[in-house]
Amino acid sequence: MQPTELIVTNRLATGTTFAVLASDMTQNVFIPSKLALEAVLRPGQKIMAQIVPNMSQPEKTPWLAISLEDGGIAPSMDLRDRIRAELEHGAATVYELANALGADVREVEAELRTMRLPNTELWALDAMDLRVLA
């Protein structure tokens, strides 16, 4: 299966993301939140993905992304290093981390989800209340 170039068009607060095929912008692609949050996808971004026919709602979104290629979409290691340094000062919410780092809350949240921090627990009442307990 060959990767397909997509252009991200929309991202919901839940992380669920939509894109179109770069070769045919009338063809919509559903990108599950798990994939989108790990990759920190943003509208307008071009990505490469493995896609299959969407059996859930093919009339609205005929394609489903099942994996994303690493090229150009991996979270920044610089942000990861800055998060680690900030957490050395103690526990913080995603909002507090984003403010301290001058970063987007969604990007910090997505990066935290991909990090494997020892002795750390991630929990949330909602997406804006994600906390890191060290």
Secondary structure, 3 states (H helix, E strand, C coil): CCCEEEEEEEECCCCCEEEEECCEEEEEEEECHHHHHHHCCCCCCEEEEEEEECCCCCCCCCEEEEEECCCCCCCCHHHHHHHHHHHCCCCEEHHHHHHHHCCCHHHHHHHHHHCCCCCCEEECCCHHHCEEEC
